[in-house]
Amino acid sequence: MSRTQASTDPLISLLSSEIPESCVVADPVSLKPYECDGLSGYRQMPRVVVLPRTVEQVQAVVRICQKTGTPIVPRGAGTSLSGGAMPHKNGVVLSLARLNRILNIDEGNRTARVQAGVRNLQISEAVQHLDLYYAPDPSSQIACTIGGNVAENAGGVHCLKYGLTVHNILQVKMVNLDGELISIGGTTLDSPGYDLLALLMGSEGMLGIVVEVLVRLLPQPKVARVLMGSFDDIEKAGKAVASVIAAGVIPGGFEMMDKAAIQASEDFTGAGYPTDAEAILLCELDGTEADVNSQIEKVKRLLKNAGAVDIRLARDETQRIRFWSGRKNAFPAMGRISPDYYCMDGTIPRKELGNVLTRIAGMSEKYGLRVANVFHAGDGNLHPLILYDANQPEEFEKAEEFGAEILDLCVAVGGTITGEHGVGVEKIDRMCVQFDEYSLSQFRAIRKAFDPDGLLNPDKAVPTLARCAEFNAMHVHHGQLPHPELERF
Ligand SMILES: Cc1cc2nc3c(=O)[nH]c(=O)nc-3n(C[C@H](O)[C@H](O)[C@H](O)COP(=O)(O)OP(=O)(O)OC[C@H]3O[C@@H](n4cnc5c(N)ncnc54)[C@H](O)[C@@H]3O)c2cc1C
């Protein structure tokens, strides 16, 4: 950071007086990479980025922000797909990336204590020699941080069986807006008082700055095998998912890909997928040899009864990894067939899978934009990838409208506007569709209890009543403007 910048912005001078200058980034070129997260359609250059190396430095930054009324946007790896880590124009981006140490591995208690900036995959790699792992596995796990996972309650392929972040965390240490270090949760499975730990999960940086996390570790399953079922009809594939879960089988992972996703992935990875299928299901069964063998037979029967035209069991570990490589590379594969894509994230009851996928296909025709579906079918967590070209006039806006219609459909069939990617800036208006005024006012009250001045990640996730009124005003019925008492802005 140059001295000139420090002298022109009093906030930057103040920060540099409390933490080393090497932890303060203020020149425009170095700030550029922080202007967005994974939702790159939304951008805002930050005023300043700080990268503390210690918890004490985090506390110092927070105290300065509180004293000066400066908004704080916490940031992990910036992989959020909903704009949660997008900067505030007057604010500080507080990066936890340098708090990246694994503090302790407790084999006996099967836990690891890690700093917030530790990458998700780093934890499993560090305990692999003990035959342990950390179960929640977002596809971004090579990059995303555990602090960001807590803030988004991240999920992944294995969360159907092993739970989301919320189910795999015992304790969080966070810095509150007064700059105090507080501990939430405990070292045992249950702790007294309100379950504030659960409240923190998915709180999108609005309740405090996570600096340390105690995670649960699980023993690696002895055996894992994967079945691939192919279908000539997407509705049949959807029904097959519901029938497997209804029969009491909980696969380690249960994923679906539609024809567009199969073709793109196969061209990219050569995973061995049938490119003439309308849909495939990948069903991983894990546990002991005996359990896995009996479940394989059961799932084969269920897939067949649901109308699968072909069922293949990966013959060995190499083929199992190959089958999964197609799924794991499905997002990058889209980059080869479309200049841009917009990844939606909504969740629906499993029994609605077929119906909703068919209706998404109809929307694809209506908007004139292709869509590929690749998603966590077992959880009913959809990820429609809307393909568009940002250089074509209005295609970005059309993609956004298409996405919004999908989310409204998720709510209409009894689901939610988010599965695992959070609300951020992307879906803040959709919160007005999902929740009534009372629920939203409760959310705001919780936020206020932690952050009376509204400095922690403002304008994200929880809409104001005025914003909802404005949003709903787009649908004026019989000339009746909702909430006429509220100021319009
Ligand atoms: C290719 C790709 C695949 C993905 N797949 C999945 C998936 O399978 N499952 C899934 O759940 N997500 C997925 N994601 C989304 C994303 O990786 C997750 O939401 C992840 O948890 C974000 O972690 P991060 O460290 O990058 O956080 P960031 O993106 O930096 O921040 C995310 C949010 O958390 C807040 N935050 C970050 N760190 C802290 C902290 N220490 N304290 C308080 N608040 C904090 C931020 O303010 C922001 O609101 C994917 C993203 C990409 C790009």
PDBQT file of the ligand as one rigid body, heavy atoms in Angstrom, charges set to zero:
ROOT
HETATM    1  C1  LIG A 501     -17.280 -24.436  -8.843  1.00  0.00    +0.000 C 
HETATM    2  C2  LIG A 501     -18.021 -24.236  -7.542  1.00  0.00    +0.000 A 
HETATM    3  C3  LIG A 501     -18.689 -25.313  -6.975  1.00  0.00    +0.000 A 
HETATM    4  C4  LIG A 501     -19.380 -25.151  -5.784  1.00  0.00    +0.000 A 
HETATM    5  N1  LIG A 501     -19.993 -26.232  -5.231  1.00  0.00    +0.000 NA
HETATM    6  C5  LIG A 501     -20.604 -26.106  -4.045  1.00  0.00    +0.000 A 
HETATM    7  C6  LIG A 501     -21.202 -27.245  -3.433  1.00  0.00    +0.000 A 
HETATM    8  O1  LIG A 501     -21.154 -28.374  -3.945  1.00  0.00    +0.000 OA
HETATM    9  N2  LIG A 501     -21.817 -27.059  -2.252  1.00  0.00    +0.000 N 
HETATM   10  C7  LIG A 501     -21.866 -25.823  -1.633  1.00  0.00    +0.000 A 
HETATM   11  O2  LIG A 501     -22.424 -25.732  -0.548  1.00  0.00    +0.000 OA
HETATM   12  N3  LIG A 501     -21.326 -24.743  -2.206  1.00  0.00    +0.000 NA
HETATM   13  C8  LIG A 501     -20.689 -24.838  -3.376  1.00  0.00    +0.000 A 
HETATM   14  N4  LIG A 501     -20.116 -23.740  -3.942  1.00  0.00    +0.000 N 
HETATM   15  C9  LIG A 501     -20.263 -22.413  -3.295  1.00  0.00    +0.000 C 
HETATM   16  C10 LIG A 501     -19.125 -22.020  -2.314  1.00  0.00    +0.000 C 
HETATM   17  O3  LIG A 501     -17.925 -22.716  -2.617  1.00  0.00    +0.000 OA
HETATM   18  C11 LIG A 501     -19.525 -22.268  -0.855  1.00  0.00    +0.000 C 
HETATM   19  O4  LIG A 501     -20.609 -21.422  -0.499  1.00  0.00    +0.000 OA
HETATM   20  C12 LIG A 501     -18.403 -22.047   0.159  1.00  0.00    +0.000 C 
HETATM   21  O5  LIG A 501     -18.869 -22.382   1.435  1.00  0.00    +0.000 OA
HETATM   22  C13 LIG A 501     -17.879 -20.606   0.200  1.00  0.00    +0.000 C 
HETATM   23  O6  LIG A 501     -16.658 -20.601   0.938  1.00  0.00    +0.000 OA
HETATM   24  P1  LIG A 501     -15.595 -19.425   0.738  1.00  0.00    +0.000 P 
HETATM   25  O7  LIG A 501     -14.482 -19.644   1.678  1.00  0.00    +0.000 OA
HETATM   26  O8  LIG A 501     -15.215 -19.297  -0.675  1.00  0.00    +0.000 OA
HETATM   27  O9  LIG A 501     -16.444 -18.170   1.226  1.00  0.00    +0.000 OA
HETATM   28  P2  LIG A 501     -16.666 -16.772   0.502  1.00  0.00    +0.000 P 
HETATM   29  O10 LIG A 501     -17.184 -16.974  -0.867  1.00  0.00    +0.000 OA
HETATM   30  O11 LIG A 501     -15.459 -15.951   0.644  1.00  0.00    +0.000 OA
HETATM   31  O12 LIG A 501     -17.816 -16.159   1.422  1.00  0.00    +0.000 OA
HETATM   32  C14 LIG A 501     -19.098 -16.729   1.441  1.00  0.00    +0.000 C 
HETATM   33  C15 LIG A 501     -19.944 -16.052   2.521  1.00  0.00    +0.000 C 
HETATM   34  O13 LIG A 501     -19.416 -16.368   3.787  1.00  0.00    +0.000 OA
HETATM   35  C16 LIG A 501     -19.023 -15.187   4.505  1.00  0.00    +0.000 C 
HETATM   36  N5  LIG A 501     -17.782 -15.547   5.180  1.00  0.00    +0.000 N 
HETATM   37  C17 LIG A 501     -16.668 -16.092   4.618  1.00  0.00    +0.000 A 
HETATM   38  N6  LIG A 501     -15.763 -16.358   5.562  1.00  0.00    +0.000 NA
HETATM   39  C18 LIG A 501     -16.306 -15.967   6.741  1.00  0.00    +0.000 A 
HETATM   40  C19 LIG A 501     -15.858 -15.975   8.084  1.00  0.00    +0.000 A 
HETATM   41  N7  LIG A 501     -14.662 -16.441   8.416  1.00  0.00    +0.000 N 
HETATM   42  N8  LIG A 501     -16.678 -15.486   9.038  1.00  0.00    +0.000 NA
HETATM   43  C20 LIG A 501     -17.906 -15.011   8.729  1.00  0.00    +0.000 A 
HETATM   44  N9  LIG A 501     -18.380 -14.988   7.485  1.00  0.00    +0.000 NA
HETATM   45  C21 LIG A 501     -17.596 -15.457   6.498  1.00  0.00    +0.000 A 
HETATM   46  C22 LIG A 501     -18.905 -14.113   3.432  1.00  0.00    +0.000 C 
HETATM   47  O14 LIG A 501     -19.147 -12.823   3.940  1.00  0.00    +0.000 OA
HETATM   48  C23 LIG A 501     -19.962 -14.541   2.442  1.00  0.00    +0.000 C 
HETATM   49  O15 LIG A 501     -21.215 -14.074   2.865  1.00  0.00    +0.000 OA
HETATM   50  C24 LIG A 501     -19.420 -23.869  -5.144  1.00  0.00    +0.000 A 
HETATM   51  C25 LIG A 501     -18.739 -22.792  -5.720  1.00  0.00    +0.000 A 
HETATM   52  C26 LIG A 501     -18.047 -22.971  -6.904  1.00  0.00    +0.000 A 
HETATM   53  C27 LIG A 501     -17.316 -21.779  -7.476  1.00  0.00    +0.000 C 
ENDROOT
TORSDOF 0
